[in-house]
Amino acid sequence: MPKTEAVILTNMCMVTDGTKVLVQNRKDPDWPGLVYPGGGGEIEPNEPFVSSAIREVFEETGLTVSDLQLCGIKQFTHSEELYRYIVFLYRTSTFSGDLCSSDEGEVFWMERSKLVAADLAAGFAEMLPIFEDEKLSELYFYHDQDDWHYRHL
């Protein structure tokens, strides 16, 4: 018999233009700081994952992305095991349109080399290797007693 659990499905997309990456400075007080577009963008019921990422990037940046590549996932289980949270991580350098910010935060291009020293959202620095290292495909956060830990897989 298959096992089921409550799951929240989301996405995030690294959009590149040469040595620059597109970032969003999130306004959400629960998860502020710089992330790639789509950060926390929920996948709608019956919506294909790639279509969801394209929609989220457009809603947050005004850009239409294509040729998305799935580069991995981030996942964690709520500390009280109420649900599993999964983020599908994509990357692309194919986009069109005019960049514009949304209610979720200001979007702008940044040199990738300067990203690590910026004011990143909690846990985002740990996600970067999944976007960039083809040998990695998963970032797994787990709760041990009162602390969060992570593993790259």
Secondary structure, DSSP 8 states (H G I E B T S, - for coil): ------EEEEEEEEEEETTEEEEEEE--TTS-EEE-TTBTEE--TT--HHHHHHHHHHHHHSEEEES-EEEEEEEEE-TTSS-EEEEEEEEESEEEE----BTTEEEEEEEHHHHTTS-B-TTHHHHHHHHH-TT--EEEEEEETTEEEEEE-
